Structure formats: C-alpha cells, structure tokens
Amino acid sequence: MVKDSKGRKVPGYDLHVFICSHERAEDAPRPCCAKKDSLRLMKNMKAAAKEEGIHNIRIQKSGCLDFCENGISCVVYPEGLWYTLTGEENIPVLLEHLRTGTIAEQLLMDLGD
C-alpha cells in the first residue's frame, strides 16, 4: 500500500482550492493571472493555512480558469464558489472560509448577468 506523507489512509480533501497561474504571451489580447502574481499569492496562502492549522484542505495552482479579466481567479470545491483575488489582503478572508465555511462575500467573482 502506498504511504501518504500526511498519514491519511484514503485520498481526498474536505476542500480543494484552485488558484489560476496561467501565463499568456506579452502580446496576448487577454490578461493572465500569472502576471498579477498569482503564484506568489497561492504560495503565501498555503503557508498561512498551514501556520493557522487548517488541515485536510488542498491549495494549489491551476491552469487557466478562463476569468482572468476579473482579477486572479480562484475556485473552491466542493462548493464551486468562484472568487476574485487581488492580493495578500485577501488571504485572511479566504482562510476564514476554509476554516468555518463562511462565504467570503466580498471576494465573490462578479460574473454579471
């Protein structure tokens, strides 16, 4: 049997957070999350979650989530909540969601009508 570094007997997480780290060419007609420093934000969020003892979650980079015009795209599963992140100031708010399940209303992505 394969050993899990976290001591789990079955795979999976309670929550799974994907943060877009897609990078487009300089001359691309659309913006990209990587140029908004999404990878650094993701790494800092992972470190903050670990420091706060939030367990059984996975925070990781993703490929393009297709909403780069809104800011750094982020989606949390299993809820399927889409967030727009702007920077480090969003970390405590998103961690509160991961810790308590409280939706971070101020970060919800505005998908229009």
Order of alpha helices (4+ residues) and beta strands (2+ residues): beta-alpha-beta-beta-beta-alpha
